[in-house]
Amino acid sequence: MALEDSEVIVYSASAFRKLVAEHHDLALFQIAYLEKNWVVKKEPLEINLKSESAKQRYIELYENQKLFYRLKQHQIASYLGITPTQLSRIRKELNF
């Protein structure tokens, strides 16, 4: 499910593998994308989820104003791994 209007291109797995096999530049792009988005970005998010408090994660998300104001409160709570009630308490405490 997308949070905003999106355009999706659908390929079967076999068609995508064929494209990657035929176009070296596409294969390099896929490798770079996976390194950046699945290894470099995902790991810190998982570590933060386990090591930082929900309050600290909320503050970090709040600092990204461009993203923050596009999200609904229940989406923020879900991203932080807390309930909407817990989020409400954090927001009240921080007075944002």
N, C-alpha and C positions, 0 to 999 in steps of 0.2 A: 504494500500500500504506500502510495506517495503522499506526502504532506501538501504538495502543491501541484498544479497542473504540470504534467510531464509528457514528453514524447519518448516512446519506447520503441527500439528496433529489436525485433525478435529473429534470432537465427537458431536453427537446430544445432545441437552440439557438433554433429558431424560436419555440417556446412561451415561452422566457425573453425573447426580444426583444419578443414581443407583450405580456408582463406589464410590462416596463420601459416600453414605449410607452404603455400604458394607465394606469400608476400613476407619476406624477411623483415621489412620495416614494421609491419603489423605485429609480428612476433616480438620484436624488440620493444615496441610500445606496450604490449601486454605484460611483458616481464617487468618493465619499469613501473607500470601502473600497479601491478600486484605488490612489488617491493614497497612502493610508497604508501599505498592505501591499506594493505593487509598486514604488513610487517611493521613499518615505521609508525603509522598512525594508530593502528588498532591496539598494539601492545601497551602503549602508555595509557590509553583509555581503560583497558582492563586492569592495569595496575592501580590507577586512580580510583576505580570503582571499589577496589579492595582496601586501599590504604588511606584514602582521604575521606573525611566526613562528608555527608550529603551537603552540609552548609558550605564547605570549601568548594565542592564540585559546582554548586549553584553559583557561587561568586565567580568562578572561572567561566561558566557559561554566560553569566550576566555581562562579563567583560566583552563578549562577542555580540555587541549590540545589533549588528546587522542580522544575525541569526536569531538572537534572543526574542526580538519583537515579532518575528514571523511565527513563533510557536505558541500554541495554546498551553495553558497551565497544566492540563492533564498530560500533554506530550512531554513537557519538561519534567514532571514528576516521574513519568515512565522512564525517560532517559537517565534520570538520576537514580533510579531503582528504589523510589520511595512512593508513598501514597500521596494523593492530593492533600490530605489533611496534614501530613508531615511537611509538605511543601508550604502550605499556608502558614504553619508555625514558623518555618525558617524565614519566609518573607516578612512576617510580622516582626520577628526578632531583628532582622536586618533593616527594616523600614525602607525597603526599596519601592 
